[in-house]
Amino acid sequence: MTTILIIGGYGAVGRHTAAALTGLLPDATVLTAGRHPERAAPITGTAALRLDAADPDAMDDLPPDVDTVVMCAARNNARIAQACLERGIHYLDVSASHAVLDAIEPLDPTARRTGATAVLSVGLLPGVSNLLARHLTDQHHGADLRISALLGSGDRHGPAALDWTLDGLGRLHDSWAVDFPAPYGRRTVHHFPFSDQYTLPATTSAATAATGLCLDSRLVTGLLHAAGQPAVARLLRHPGVRRRLLAALNRAHFGGDGFAVTVHTGDVAIAFSGRDQSRATGLAAALAVTCLQSLQPGVFHLDQVVAPIGFLERLAAHGSFTLHPLQATG
């Protein structure tokens, strides 16, 4: 029997990961951990424990039978990953930050030595985006990829995700038009620092990759683009402004909860769409956990260790999402 610990298990993504795992692995023990579990609504089929990822000694008190950790928080990820892999504990991370994943990749020798597996780029962006890109480059070697994401501005996000998004706004420096699946149609996306564009040229045959972001609300997308201007970006870095804006974003919801990810090169594209991006990320993480036993030790990105279409079809079936097959766009 496996025991899975979800750090950040009460957050927007962690709750979906925990709920999915109780159904996918009914014989497993699923533990949800956070700084204040007593404040969170319980999750059926799981047990709770207190764990502060900011505490350097947090991993010393893990239950001895934990064999898998899913990181759904943005706090000392590389240190947590190292502590897991040194103990031979499998590790999965849903972070979209290239800096976070770049700090974990060098732990590959440790994982191989202890027989543990770490899987990165697990979720929607990166994750689903990586798998779409992998399938496209398997058919078109040396492709220049454009990864375009439309996210629901009415969806709920955790504070860490909002904070990371604000950091990325100051780096919006390019844009392009893309046709998303119905009902969204043609939109303009703005280059955004999701990690997939940095890892894909190394994990696939892609020559280059760039990821762009827009929201289902055209108005809010326009405001995001304006936030990328130097003067506004400097303002967003002010602690007081940042604190008030985060509080406002956490309360305000303009738009729906739909999402769509399209990857294209030249005149061919493949896409994945649905509703509730946090649920999609959580379910993708849970499905990745079920693949661990068949993987070799080491540190990998999701697109390196699973069959892209098979995984996406499984995700679509479990989550009522839609995989839009590879097709010509011209």
Secondary structure, 3 states (H helix, E strand, C coil): CCEEEEECCCCHHHHHHHHHHHHHCCCCEEEEEECCHHHCCCCCCEEEEECCCCCCCHHHHCCCCCCEEEECCCCCHHHHHHHHHHCCCEEEECCCEHHHHHHHHHHHHHHHHHCCEEEECCCHHHHHHHHHHHHHHHHCCCCEEEEEEEECCCCCCCHHHHHHHHHHHCCCCCEEEEEECCCCEEEEEEECCECHHHHHHHHCCCCEEEEEEEECCHHHHHHHHHHCCHHHHHHHCCHHHHHHHHHHHHHCCCCCCEEEEEEEECCEEEEEEEECHHHHHHHHHHHHHHCHHHCCCEEEEHHHHCCHHHHHHHHHHHHCCEEEEEEECC
